[in-house]
Amino acid sequence: MKTMVAEQFLTDAKGKRTGVLLNLDTYERLREAEEELADIQAYDAARDQVHAEIAAGQFSTLLAYRAGRGRKAK
């Protein structure tokens, strides 16, 4: 569903645009999109680091983790 957005610009004395007024729904959609983009970027950065660590052999298997955790709990 596409929503029509009426743009209202704030201008200075010379007519230069200095800001914009948004309705609350548009603002909230923009904030959600910004948060989603940040999440995607964080995932991409972590993915590259994890792949590099795996390629360098810097990892532990789940089985080894569980075995070590079991010893600590006893």
C-alpha positions in Angstrom: 0.0 0.0 0.0 1.6 3.2 -1.1 0.9 6.3 0.9 0.9 9.8 -0.6 3.3 12.1 1.3 2.8 15.8 1.1 6.1 17.4 1.6 6.3 20.6 3.6 9.7 22.3 3.5 11.1 24.9 5.9 13.0 27.7 4.1 15.2 30.5 5.3 14.8 34.2 4.3 16.5 33.5 1.0 14.1 30.7 0.1 16.8 28.0 0.6 15.3 24.7 2.0 16.5 24.1 5.5 14.2 21.4 6.8 11.1 19.3 6.1 8.0 18.5 8.1 6.8 14.9 8.0 3.6 13.4 9.3 4.1 11.0 12.2 3.4 7.9 10.2 6.0 8.8 7.6 8.5 9.6 10.3 7.9 6.3 12.1 8.4 4.4 8.8 11.6 6.2 8.1 12.9 5.4 11.7 12.0 1.7 11.3 13.7 1.5 7.9 16.8 3.2 9.5 16.9 0.6 12.3 16.4 -2.3 9.9 19.3 -1.0 7.7 21.5 -0.7 10.8 20.7 -4.3 11.7 21.5 -5.5 8.2 24.8 -3.6 8.3 25.7 -5.1 11.7 24.9 -8.6 10.4 27.0 -8.1 7.3 30.0 -6.9 9.4 29.7 -9.8 11.8 29.3 -12.3 9.0 32.6 -11.2 7.4 34.4 -11.4 10.7 33.0 -14.8 11.5 34.0 -16.2 8.1 37.5 -14.8 8.5 37.8 -16.5 12.0 36.5 -19.8 10.6 39.0 -19.6 7.7 41.8 -19.0 10.2 40.7 -22.0 12.3 39.6 -19.9 15.2 36.5 -21.7 16.2 35.2 -24.4 18.5 32.6 -27.0 17.7 29.3 -27.1 19.6 30.2 -30.6 20.9 33.5 -29.2 22.3 31.7 -26.3 23.8 29.1 -28.5 25.5 31.8 -30.8 26.8 33.7 -27.9 28.4 30.6 -26.4 29.8 29.6 -29.7 31.4 32.9 -30.0 33.2 32.6 -26.5 34.6 29.1 -27.1 36.0 30.2 -30.1 38.0 
